Structure formats: structure tokens, C-alpha cells
Amino acid sequence: MALMTVGEVAEFLAVKVLRVERLERESLLLAKEKDDNGSPLFDSDDVAKYKELAERLGGI
């Protein structure tokens, strides 16, 4: 399991950091843990699955 920061997820999904933070807040993209600063860290497999699902549904 590789963990991704909010910035890395935003870059991978081609969205703004605020969008990733909102997805996490709304429990649409679940953080696996928090870093030392309290920022969420996401499992790269979960992020890839979310991207695939979002694309099937018409976009992120």
C-alpha cells in the first residue's frame, strides 16, 4: 500500500487540492491515515479505483 498526499492525489486526478479535501470531507475518498501535520494520506489503489469509477460515471 503506497500512500499519497493530497497534492499527489490532486495531480493524479487532475483536480485542485480543494476538490480532494472536499472529497475526503464528504467521505467520497477515504483517507487511510493522517501525516504529522494532520493532512490526510490516501491509499494509491483506492485513488485509482475512485478515478476509474468517476470516469465511468461521467467525470470527476
Phi, psi and omega per residue, in radians:
M1 nan 2.014 3.068
A2 -1.708 2.324 -3.137
L3 -1.681 2.495 -3.139
M4 -2.085 2.493 3.066
T5 -1.389 2.982 3.107
V6 -1.029 -0.748 3.137
G7 -1.106 -0.713 3.119
E8 -1.148 -0.695 3.109
V9 -1.137 -0.763 3.126
A10 -1.035 -0.749 3.120
E11 -1.148 -0.765 -3.134
F12 -1.093 -0.702 -3.119
L13 -1.518 -0.123 -3.111
A14 1.037 0.810 3.086
V15 -2.294 3.026 3.103
K16 -1.393 2.731 3.129
V17 -1.002 -0.689 3.131
L18 -1.040 -0.617 3.112
R19 -1.130 -0.754 3.122
V20 -1.115 -0.751 3.120
E21 -1.074 -0.671 3.115
R22 -1.205 -0.705 3.092
L23 -1.039 -0.687 3.126
E24 -1.220 -0.755 -3.138
R25 -1.083 -0.638 -3.123
E26 -1.544 0.106 3.110
S27 1.075 0.527 3.052
L28 -1.572 -0.394 3.066
L29 -2.388 1.937 -2.980
L30 -1.568 2.296 3.071
A31 -1.386 2.445 3.111
K32 -1.431 -0.589 3.130
E33 -2.847 3.140 3.113
K34 -2.020 2.591 3.073
D35 -1.452 -3.050 -3.102
D36 -1.086 -0.437 3.139
N37 -1.591 -0.035 -3.126
G38 1.543 0.112 3.110
S39 -1.425 2.503 -3.118
P40 -1.214 2.584 3.032
L41 -2.115 2.371 -3.030
F42 -2.010 2.540 3.059
D43 -1.268 2.244 -3.086
S44 -1.078 -0.577 3.103
D45 -1.153 -0.718 3.108
D46 -1.116 -0.690 3.139
V47 -1.139 -0.747 3.121
A48 -1.111 -0.714 3.113
K49 -1.145 -0.712 3.104
Y50 -1.070 -0.775 -3.129
K51 -1.075 -0.778 3.128
E52 -1.067 -0.795 3.127
L53 -1.108 -0.788 -3.138
A54 -1.070 -0.705 3.112
E55 -1.136 -0.657 3.093
R56 -1.134 -0.570 -3.103
L57 -1.525 -0.016 3.052
G58 2.023 0.102 3.087
G59 2.177 2.895 -3.087
I60 -1.510 nan nan
